[in-house]
Amino acid sequence: MPKLRHKIAVVAGASRGAGRGIARALGDAGATVYVVGRTTRGGPPPPDGAPGTIEDTADEVTARGGRGIAVRADCTSEPDVAALFARVDQDHGRVDLAVAAVWGGADAFPTTDAWQAAWSRPFWEQPPDAWRHMMAAPLAYYLTACHAARLMARQRGRGLIVGVTDGILDGQPADAYGGQLLWDLSHACINRLLFAVGHEGRKHGITAITLMPGFMRTERVVRALGDDERLKKQMRFDLSETPEYLGRAVAALLGDPKAARHGGGIRFVADLAREYGFTDVDGRLVPRFNPF
């Protein structure tokens, strides 16, 4: 792992899932991590009751050797995101890394089962709130990138903005249909957004990279599959990886003074693992995900 003791990172959407995995890996490398999300200890859980809080993740970052700082913020709220980066600016005068791993798609449904049941229905049969919740992610990515870039543009040196996408399988074209209109649209928006952020930020020393992990064993995935071995086989759970595999890719990029060469497009976590020499937490070098 790279040594990131003096790096300042913001990870939005870090209560659970990809964001939590990224924050934990940055903690392993010694970074200071602002762990950002809506779910707090003693506060309301997400609609589907998924586990995890920003305080839990921040404590894990600190226990691993970094410094975890929990900040409650709704990253679809411009005042919340502005206040977050104002605090980072006041504390450190800079930010080296901003990661957006926000995901609101499950918020339109009361349970994971309800979300899965709705997945195969056509878009006109989706609940009216589905658009708002699914498209919350690109908005959060945009606001995070805006406020991070304002800090980074005035810094001497480089800044790194990272987003997380989904739905791109090994061997498929990047524009292949994801199978569900709103899900597909939200990720296409994220992909193009990060491309444009990188294009405009490049001359200011800002690199934007979109990362494509494999099939991640997030808290929601593990809970949804449970002990159903038939379903696990059908979903190719044997090819899955932990969110910390993605986190190690982010840490490697932050520690690479030439990371800008990866800017301007989507990069597979599996490819970065081979380049930088990291593995998943179980020691495996997980290849690009392709269930077929």
N, C-alpha and C positions, 0 to 999 in steps of 0.2 A: 504494500500500500504506500502511496506517496505521503510525504510529511506535509500536512496542511495546517500546522500549528498557528500560523499567523493569518490564515484566510478567514474571511467573514462571508458567511453564506446565509441566504434566505430560502427556505423551502416552503412553498405554499401548498397546502393540502397534505400536511404531514401527520394528521391524526392516525392514519392507517394507510394501508396499501402501498402504492409506489412511493409516495412522499415519505412515508415512515422508513421504507427501505433505504431511500437516498440519505435521509438524515442520519440513520444509524451508521451507514458506511462512512459518511463524512466525520462522524464522531470517532470511528476507528482511526481515522487519519489525523485526529486532533484539532479539527476545525471548530470555530465558533459558529453555531447554527441557530438561527432564529426559526423556531418550529411554529409554523403558522397554520391555523385552521379554525373551525367553528366549534368543534366538540371539546368541551372542557370538563374537568372533574366537577361533579355536582350540577352540571348543566344538562339540558335536554339532549338525549342521544339522537342520532339520525333516524328518519322515519322507519327504516328497517331494523333498527336496533344493533347495527354493526358495532363491534367493540373498538376501543381505542380512543385516546384523548391526546391533546397536544402536550399536556403535562407528562403523560406516560412516555411519549416519544422523547421529550426533552430530557427526562431523567435517564433514559437509555443512552442518549448522546453523551451525557456527562459521565455515566458509568463506564463508557467505552474509551474515555480519555479526551473527549472534546469538551465543549461547553454548550449545553443546551439551554435555550432561552425560549420559553413558551409565550406566544403572543396570540391572543384571541382576535381574529379578524375574519370578516366575510370578504373574501377576495373578489366578489362581484360588486362590492361597494367601494366607490372611488374614495370617499372620506376615510374608510378603514385602511385601504392600501396606502393612501397618502400618509396617514398617521404612522403606519408601520415603517415606511422608509424614512420618515422624519426622525423616528426613534433610532433607527440604524445609523443615520447620518449624525445625530447628536452623540451617540455612543462611540462611533468609530470614525466618522468622517468619510467613510467609503463602504462599498460593497463589492466583493470580488465575484460572487456567484449568486444568481437568482434562478431558482427552479420553480416551474409551475407544474404541479401534479394534481391539480384540482379536478374532481370528478363529481358531477351533480346528477348524473343520469338516473341513479337509483332513488333520488328524492321524490320522484313523481309516484312512487309506489309504496304501499305500507309494508310489504315484505319482499324478500328476495324471490320467493315463489311467484308472487304477483308480477314482478318485473320479468321473470323468465317466461311466464305464460303470455305476456303481452308481446314478447320479442318477435314472434312469428306472425303477428297480425299486421295487416297493411296499415300505412300511416294514418289513413282516415279513421281507423278504429282505435288509435292510441288516445289516451286521456288528454284533455285540452292542455294540461300543465306540462305535458311531455316536452314540448318545444322549449319552454322557459328553462326547465331544469337541465335538459341536454345541452342547450346552447349557453348555459352558465359557464361551462368550462372555457370556451374561447374568450368570453368576456374577462374571466379571471386571468387568463394568460395575457390578454392585451393590457389590462391594468397593471399587472405585475411587471411586464416588460417596460411599459411607459415609465413607471416610477424608478425601476432599477436603472434604466438607460439614462435618466436624468442625472443620477448620481455618477454612473460610470463615465458619461461623456465629459465630465469635468475632472475626472481622475487622470493622472499620468499613469500610463501602463494600460493593462487590458481589463476588460470585464467580460464575463461569460454568462449568457442567458440560455437556459436549457428548458425544453418542453418535452412532454412524453406523449407519444401517439400510440395507435393500435390498428390492427386489422390488416397489416401488410405481411403476407406470408412469403416465405422463401420461394422464389420462382414465379411469383405473381407480379404483374405490373403494379406500380404504385397507385394507379388510378382505378384498380379493380373495385367493383362494388362491394361494400362491406356487409350487405345482407339486410340492413335495416336503415330506412331513410334518415332519421334524425341522428342516429349513431354515426352513420357514414358521413353525414354533412358536418357534424361537429368536429370530427377528426380531420376531414379535408380542410376545414377552416383553420384548425390549429396548425396543420402542416404549412399552409400558405402564409399564415400569419408569421410563423417563425422564420420562414424564408425571407419575407419582406423585412422583418426586424433585422435580420443579418445583413441584408442588402443596404439598408439605410444606416446601420450602425457601424459597418466595416471601417469607414473612414475616420471614425471616432475611437477606434480600438476596441469595439464591442463585437464579440463573436456570438452568434446565435446558432444553436444546434438542436435538431429534433431527434429524439432517441426512440427507437423501436425495440422494446424488449420482446421476449417470447411469452409463453403462457405462464403468467405469474401466479404463484400460490399466495394470493392476498387473503386477508381475513374473510372477505365475502366469498371468495372462491372455495376456500377450505370448508366454510360453513355450509355452502350450497351443496357441495359434493358429499360431505359427511362420510359415512362408511359405505356408501353405495358403490361397490366395486365395479358393477356393470357400467354405471354412469362414468366412473373414473376411466375405465377402459375406453369407452366411447369418446370421451373428451380428450384422450391421450394425456392423462395426468402424468404418465411416466416420462413425458417429454417436458414437463413443467420446470420452472426455476423459481427461486425465492426473489422477492423484490430487492434484496441486497445485491443481487447480480447486476441489476440496473444501477443501484447505488454505487457500486464499485466502478462502473463505467463513468459516472459523473465525477467521482473522486479522481479517477485517472485523468480525465480531461482537465479538471481544475489544476492538477499538478503538472500539466504539460505546457511549457512555455510556447509550444508551437501548435496548440490546439486549434488555432484559427484555420488550419488546413482542413479541418472537418466541418467548417461552417458552410452554410448555404444549402443544406439539404438534410435528408433523413439518413441517420446512421444506425445500423443494427448493433445492439449490445453485443451479440455473439461475435461480430467482426472486431469490435473494440477489445473484447476479451483476448482474442488471439494476438492483436497488435500490442497491447499493453501487458499481457502476461498474467491477468488475474483470472480467478475461477469463481464459481459460486461457493457458498459457505460450506458445502459438502465436498469441495475439491474437484467438482466436475467442470469441464469446459463444455458448456451447453451450446449446441449448434443453433443456427436459425430455426425458428419453429415452423414446422410444416407437418400437420397431422396426417397428410397423405403419403 
